[in-house]
Each structure stands twice: as structure tokens, then as C-alpha cells.
Amino acid sequence: MAEQEELAEEPSGAGQGGGTLTPQAPATGERHKGGGLFWPLVSGILVGVGLGLFLAPRRGQELREQAGQRAQELWRRREDVLAQRQEQAAQAAQRAGGALLGSIQRGMTALRGQLAEAIAAGREAAQQAAQEARSRYEAMAHRDHPKK
């Protein structure tokens, strides 16, 4: 066989009684040809490109029409989705606003209650202070001006 490599025995060292077999280049000078797949591949590519160019105008028009229709459909869907998202955002804002309003109203009610309690406590303290002041005044008036 011309393509097989020949094995040659090389001495591995003096006195060891044997050598190793290593591959050698063919003696005839023939080289292995690796270009067997290149030309069929190139010709296949060229045939494919040629067929593509031949069929492209009609097919390209169909693809452009389909792409245009798909773009219009996507644009309509985008508008629908946008409208849905806007509605959802408005509803969420309304719920959040209602929750915030409810929270504010509860806070105001609690604040009114605390304010009413503070006013009542202030009145009671003022009444007690007034009563105490009257009592002291009367005690001083009796001491300074005894009854005759």
C-alpha cells in the first residue's frame, strides 16, 4: 500500500537488545491528499447560491409581505397591550389612592380622638386649677377678713 506509513526500527540504546518501531514517511515520496472534500463543498455552495438568487425575487416578495403583515399585527398587539397596561396602572393607582385616602382618614380620625382627649384633659386641668385657685382665694379671704 502506497499510502501507509512504513515502520522502521530504531535502536533505543546500546546493549538493550531491541529497538522501537516509529512511523516513517513513505519511501516513494507520495503525500496524503486532503483536498478530496474541498471542491464538492465549493460547488455545492455555488449551486445553492445560484438557486437562491434564481428563486429569491418571488420568494422575497412573499417574505416581505408576510413580514409587513406580521409587523402590523405586532403593532396592533402592542397597542392592545399598552392599553391593557395603562388600564391596569390606572386601577392600581386608584386602589393605591383609595388605600392612601383610607389611611389618611383613619389617621385623621385617630388624631381627632387624641385631640379631643387632650382638650378634655386640658379642660379638666383648667377646672381643677380654677377650683383650687378659688379655694385658696376663699381661704385667704377668710383669714384676712374674719366674719364679724
Buried (B, 14 or more C-beta within 10 A) or exposed (E): EEEEEEEEEEEEEEEEEEEEEEEEEBEEEEEEEEEEEEEEEEEEEEEEEEEEEEEEEEEEEEEEEEEEEEEEEEEEEEEEEEEEEEEEEEEEEEEEEEEEEEEEEEEEEEEEEEEEEEEEEEEEEEEEEEEEEEEEEEEEEEEEEEEE
